[in-house]
Amino acid sequence: ILYLLKEVETRKLYCDFKCKSLFDYATKILKYSEAEAYTRINTMKLMREIPEIKIDLEKGRLTLTNAAQAHSFFKKQKRQCAQTSSQKQQIWNPGLENQKIQQPLTVTEKREILKNLQGQSTRKAKTILSQQVGSEELYVESTKNLSSGKVELRFAIDEDTFKGIQKLKSQLSQPGEALSYEALIKRVLEKTLFQASSCAPKKPRINNRTLTPVMRTFIKTRDNHSCNNCGSHFQLEVDHIQPQALGGQHHPDNLQTLCRPCNQRRAVKTFGLVKI
């Protein structure tokens, strides 16, 4: 199954099933639960980076769950290092000036950690991974679907951003109203989306020499800012129905909105994986 997921990811085959992502494909087409899909996809990505763990997985020395935990940890650690480095470079902060910036783990270090996870229970593996960062917790964005039909968002923000949110809450609250964060986000979204929909761009002039930003905006608005294939609203791109390399023009009738994976999948089907 890990090799299947790898091939589906490489060729973006999930787009042929109108799926928005590999995770979408694993849950809807392969019928895995969300937890099972998450575990297998993360393990596949770890095996792609460190192929030798295949033997440990086959012999049972390393479980899928522990491998998935490790990949998630490595990803969070790398992102945290990038965030800390960016903060030190962009904002002068005396508290950070002499702080040593933690570097992303090397492949050798990852192999050593994975070796320590062999034969361990899920709980013990989590403890081993948490010890890699000492007392400093890795704060990264995450989402979790709740049984109530809601989604839990977790992320860390700086103090200035928090003060701005508090100020916005006080400005948008009615007298005597205790505005929740959920209600605040809803009001901001409703206002922003209404303004975007009421400012639909006019049909631009056709420029056969280049695809202008105005034309891109027009096409995305025409297509309701969603992928024409899978319906995704993420990483949208304007693509030629008849490829420009095959004589396609920049006319609106020859343009469509696709998410990046669907656009890549279409390119693979048209020109082959070697050309991409």
C-alpha positions as a printed NumPy array, in Angstrom:
array([[  0.   ,   0.   ,   0.   ],
       [  2.897,   2.375,   0.694],
       [  4.21 ,   1.927,  -2.85 ],
       [  0.718,   2.49 ,  -4.238],
       [  0.397,   5.731,  -2.294],
       [  3.837,   6.808,  -3.486],
       [  2.894,   6.205,  -7.138],
       [ -0.461,   7.95 ,  -6.741],
       [  1.294,  10.94 ,  -5.148],
       [  4.051,  11.113,  -7.777],
       [  1.66 ,  11.024, -10.732],
       [ -1.138,  12.927,  -8.959],
       [ -3.432,  10.032,  -9.875],
       [ -5.902,  11.014,  -7.164],
       [ -6.985,  13.876,  -9.423],
       [ -8.47 ,  11.305, -11.83 ],
       [-10.864,  10.356,  -9.024],
       [-11.879,  14.002,  -8.399],
       [-10.005,  13.895,  -5.089],
       [ -8.428,  17.064,  -3.718],
       [ -5.424,  15.358,  -2.146],
       [ -3.763,  12.03 ,  -1.45 ],
       [ -5.479,  12.039,   1.95 ],
       [ -8.831,  12.557,   0.22 ],
       [ -8.035,   9.601,  -2.062],
       [ -7.03 ,   7.342,   0.837],
       [-10.24 ,   8.008,   2.768],
       [-12.765,   8.164,  -0.08 ],
       [-11.37 ,   5.631,  -2.57 ],
       [ -9.3  ,   3.274,  -0.411],
       [-11.837,   3.579,   2.445],
       [ -9.286,   4.1  ,   5.201],
       [-10.309,   5.987,   8.305],
       [ -8.727,   9.423,   8.716],
       [ -6.267,   8.081,  11.297],
       [ -5.317,   5.106,   9.109],
       [ -4.849,   7.33 ,   6.058],
       [ -2.745,   9.805,   8.029],
       [ -0.524,   7.006,   9.351],
       [  0.099,   5.396,   5.963],
       [  0.694,   8.644,   4.091],
       [  3.184,   9.897,   6.673],
       [  4.972,   6.543,   6.66 ],
       [  5.149,   6.618,   2.858],
       [  6.689,  10.093,   2.943],
       [  9.246,   8.975,   5.514],
       [ 10.12 ,   5.909,   3.419],
       [ 10.571,   8.181,   0.399],
       [ 13.162,  10.193,   2.335],
       [ 14.788,   7.227,   4.108],
       [ 14.221,   4.143,   1.901],
       [ 16.024,   1.734,   4.233],
       [ 13.167,   1.82 ,   6.767],
       [ 11.314,  -0.472,   4.341],
       [ 13.186,  -3.461,   5.818],
       [ 12.382,  -2.398,   9.39 ],
       [  8.703,  -2.06 ,   8.48 ],
       [  8.573,  -5.426,   6.727],
       [ 10.251,  -7.221,   9.646],
       [  8.073,  -5.472,  12.208],
       [ 10.934,  -3.727,  13.964],
       [  9.311,  -0.369,  13.219],
       [  5.54 ,   0.029,  13.321],
       [  3.534,   2.175,  10.918],
       [  2.31 ,   4.288,  13.826],
       [  5.801,   5.025,  15.14 ],
       [  7.094,   5.761,  11.639],
       [  4.211,   8.171,  11.081],
       [  4.884,   9.833,  14.436],
       [  8.527,  10.25 ,  13.495],
       [  7.72 ,  11.841,  10.134],
       [  5.301,  14.244,  11.786],
       [  7.939,  15.161,  14.366],
       [ 10.646,  15.699,  11.722],
       [  8.307,  17.938,   9.746],
       [  7.351,  20.   ,  12.786],
       [ 10.963,  20.328,  13.901],
       [ 12.024,  21.586,  10.471],
       [  9.171,  24.091,  10.357],
       [  9.926,  25.317,  13.864],
       [ 13.58 ,  25.872,  12.943],
       [ 12.517,  27.901,   9.914],
       [ 10.12 ,  29.997,  12.008],
       [ 12.732,  30.72 ,  14.68 ],
       [ 15.369,  31.619,  12.087],
       [ 12.947,  33.915,  10.247],
       [ 11.97 ,  35.63 ,  13.482],
       [ 15.604,  36.346,  14.351],
       [ 16.368,  37.68 ,  10.872],
       [ 13.292,  39.881,  10.46 ],
       [ 12.718,  41.248,  13.975],
       [ 15.444,  42.639,  16.199],
       [ 14.794,  41.05 ,  19.554],
       [ 17.409,  41.212,  22.328],
       [ 16.054,  37.968,  23.729],
       [ 16.82 ,  36.175,  20.484],
       [ 20.102,  37.875,  19.693],
       [ 22.281,  35.387,  21.559],
       [ 19.948,  32.427,  21.17 ],
       [ 21.343,  29.51 ,  19.248],
       [ 19.094,  28.66 ,  16.339],
       [ 18.286,  24.967,  16.28 ],
       [ 19.06 ,  23.365,  12.925],
       [ 16.821,  20.874,  11.103],
       [ 17.732,  17.273,  11.768],
       [ 20.066,  15.671,   9.255],
       [ 19.248,  12.354,   7.59 ],
       [ 21.864,  10.678,   9.789],
       [ 20.241,  12.073,  12.933],
       [ 16.83 ,  10.94 ,  11.715],
       [ 18.151,   7.424,  11.143],
       [ 19.485,   7.337,  14.698],
       [ 16.139,   8.455,  16.114],
       [ 14.295,   5.852,  14.048],
       [ 16.676,   3.202,  15.36 ],
       [ 15.697,   4.185,  18.9  ],
       [ 12.017,   3.796,  18.014],
       [ 12.39 ,   0.172,  16.957],
       [ 10.443,  -2.242,  19.13 ],
       [  8.904,   0.582,  21.172],
       [  5.247,   1.092,  22.042],
       [  3.4  ,   4.094,  20.646],
       [  3.515,   5.875,  24.013],
       [  7.223,   5.189,  24.511],
       [  7.967,   6.374,  20.963],
       [  6.151,   9.63 ,  21.651],
       [  8.239,  10.117,  24.793],
       [ 11.474,   9.481,  22.887],
       [ 10.524,  12.025,  20.232],
       [  9.522,  14.665,  22.78 ],
       [ 12.931,  14.325,  24.447],
       [ 14.621,  15.374,  21.213],
       [ 13.556,  19.003,  21.705],
       [ 14.079,  19.216,  25.458],
       [ 11.557,  21.317,  27.329],
       [ 10.64 ,  23.508,  24.348],
       [  7.448,  22.344,  22.703],
       [  7.084,  22.515,  18.938],
       [  4.229,  24.876,  18.17 ],
       [  2.859,  24.394,  14.677],
       [ -0.507,  24.836,  13.043],
       [ -2.836,  21.849,  13.111],
       [ -6.481,  20.982,  12.51 ],
       [ -8.651,  18.278,  14.055],
       [-12.151,  17.211,  13.057],
       [-14.461,  17.002,  16.085],
       [-17.448,  14.688,  16.489],
       [-19.73 ,  17.727,  16.816],
       [-19.162,  18.564,  13.159],
       [-16.752,  21.36 ,  13.999],
       [-13.028,  21.669,  13.351],
       [-10.48 ,  22.487,  16.047],
       [ -7.698,  24.857,  14.966],
       [ -4.45 ,  25.054,  16.921],
       [ -1.736,  27.611,  16.227],
       [  0.535,  30.014,  18.058],
       [  0.574,  33.768,  17.422],
       [  2.787,  36.562,  18.699],
       [  1.636,  39.044,  21.331],
       [  1.073,  41.913,  18.872],
       [ -1.223,  39.768,  16.737],
       [ -3.179,  38.724,  19.823],
       [ -3.609,  42.366,  20.859],
       [ -4.863,  43.149,  17.362],
       [ -7.431,  40.347,  17.58 ],
       [ -8.624,  41.596,  20.958],
       [ -8.992,  45.109,  19.56 ],
       [-10.943,  43.799,  16.567],
       [-13.246,  41.846,  18.895],
       [-14.072,  44.989,  20.85 ],
       [-14.764,  46.957,  17.66 ],
       [-17.075,  44.345,  16.128],
       [-18.921,  43.411,  19.328],
       [-22.37 ,  44.809,  20.02 ],
       [-23.027,  46.505,  23.401],
       [-23.169,  43.835,  26.089],
       [-22.086,  41.083,  23.675],
       [-19.271,  38.664,  24.492],
       [-18.003,  37.895,  20.995],
       [-16.347,  34.484,  20.7  ],
       [-13.373,  33.849,  18.431],
       [-15.568,  31.69 ,  16.197],
       [-18.137,  34.486,  15.838],
       [-15.348,  36.99 ,  15.164],
       [-13.921,  34.868,  12.348],
       [-17.4  ,  34.385,  10.865],
       [-18.054,  38.131,  10.773],
       [-14.702,  38.879,   9.18 ],
       [-15.208,  36.11 ,   6.604],
       [-18.726,  37.241,   5.72 ],
       [-17.566,  40.807,   5.227],
       [-14.479,  39.844,   3.229],
       [-16.242,  37.32 ,   0.99 ],
       [-19.126,  39.731,   0.356],
       [-16.716,  42.446,  -0.72 ],
       [-14.912,  40.007,  -3.016],
       [-18.136,  38.8  ,  -4.663],
       [-19.473,  42.34 ,  -5.163],
       [-16.309,  43.406,  -6.981],
       [-16.409,  40.932,  -9.859],
       [-13.951,  42.06 , -12.556],
       [-15.105,  42.923, -16.049],
       [-14.082,  40.733, -18.949],
       [-10.551,  41.865, -19.866],
       [ -9.092,  42.389, -23.284],
       [ -7.467,  39.356, -24.858],
       [ -3.693,  39.549, -25.096],
       [ -2.331,  36.686, -27.195],
       [  1.256,  37.452, -26.209],
       [  0.903,  36.86 , -22.487],
       [ -1.614,  35.737, -19.87 ],
       [ -2.138,  38.933, -17.876],
       [ -2.862,  39.118, -14.122],
       [ -6.204,  40.763, -14.96 ],
       [ -7.175,  37.781, -17.111],
       [ -6.114,  35.341, -14.374],
       [ -8.291,  37.161, -11.848],
       [-11.219,  37.163, -14.268],
       [-10.963,  33.401, -14.9  ],
       [-10.692,  32.53 , -11.191],
       [-13.701,  34.718, -10.392],
       [-15.679,  33.202, -13.269],
       [-14.903,  29.728, -11.911],
       [-15.934,  30.712,  -8.354],
       [-12.346,  30.43 ,  -7.12 ],
       [-12.445,  26.633,  -7.209],
       [-10.756,  23.892,  -9.22 ],
       [-12.828,  22.825, -12.225],
       [-11.825,  19.205, -11.636],
       [-11.944,  18.472,  -7.9  ],
       [-13.506,  21.624,  -6.449],
       [-10.526,  22.538,  -4.27 ],
       [ -9.992,  26.183,  -3.29 ],
       [ -6.293,  25.69 ,  -2.512],
       [ -3.282,  26.584,  -4.72 ],
       [ -5.408,  27.663,  -7.687],
       [ -3.798,  28.2  , -11.089],
       [ -5.154,  29.308, -14.464],
       [ -4.479,  26.679, -17.113],
       [ -4.975,  26.41 , -20.872],
       [ -7.529,  23.793, -21.941],
       [ -5.587,  23.397, -25.178],
       [ -1.979,  23.794, -23.991],
       [ -0.118,  26.841, -25.218],
       [  2.676,  24.539, -26.416],
       [  0.122,  22.899, -28.71 ],
       [ -1.236,  26.147, -30.12 ],
       [ -3.672,  27.148, -27.379],
       [ -4.574,  30.835, -27.06 ],
       [ -5.225,  33.092, -24.06 ],
       [ -8.943,  33.365, -24.864],
       [-11.265,  32.917, -21.835],
       [-12.95 ,  29.975, -23.567],
       [ -9.567,  28.2  , -23.587],
       [ -8.76 ,  28.951, -19.944],
       [ -9.802,  27.133, -16.793],
       [ -9.061,  27.165, -13.083],
       [ -7.272,  24.121, -11.676],
       [ -5.589,  23.471,  -8.352],
       [ -1.871,  22.776,  -8.606],
       [ -2.147,  18.96 ,  -8.224],
       [ -4.858,  18.722, -10.911],
       [ -2.829,  21.006, -13.171],
       [  0.246,  18.817, -12.639],
       [ -1.778,  15.666, -13.292],
       [ -3.094,  17.134, -16.536],
       [  0.464,  17.989, -17.6  ],
       [  1.585,  14.417, -16.841],
       [ -1.252,  13.01 , -18.967],
       [ -0.521,  15.426, -21.829],
       [  3.28 ,  15.496, -21.93 ],
       [  4.36 ,  12.526, -19.784],
       [  6.   ,  12.324, -16.362],
       [  9.522,  12.681, -17.803],
       [  8.7  ,  16.136, -19.195],
       [  7.379,  17.484, -15.914]])
